[in-house]
């Protein structure tokens, strides 16, 4: 790998890590896609996917800590968002109730699953921050969820970088697979919620 390629790879890795850090507050950021792209750019460098995965896990956890802190302090930006979006406020209230009703193991699983649902991480962090929950326990679960998601998304990109000869095809298949998994998990969550409401 020449110098210019190394510099380009470093920038995409830094961008991916920043995106993961920021998508707790701004869930429309395509952090998963950027992480996969960074994996594809560095897949041939020994140890790079592991280092990237660790960086992604740390960024994911720190993003949770930041949003949780903002929610607990009643940050005006979050209050305005909840006031303007009744569906988001309803989702936050539903998650708060679910966390109260479930035993610790089920609540921990809920935190991990939220990582794979579009905007699930954001709703969960705000719910924890606004609720009467013990946020220290949540941080343990968040760290586990960050590791699971980072391992999943980096492994997905790494496997596809070795299965396909072209970078664009690896990226397309990785993103399609990640989207399919997120969609399937979101459907299961919605179905279980509907069943529980009956």
Buried (B, 14 or more C-beta within 10 A) or exposed (E): EEEEEEEEBEEBBEBBBBBBBBBBBEBEBEBBBBBBBBBBBBBEBEEBBEEBBBBBBBBBBBBBBBBBEBBBEEBEEBEEBBEEEEEBBEBBBBBBEBBEEEEEEEBBBBBBBBBBBBBBBBBBBBBBBBBEBEBEBBBEBBBBBBBBBBBBBBEBBBBBBEEBEEBEEBBBBBBEBBEEBBEEBBEEBEEEEEEEEE
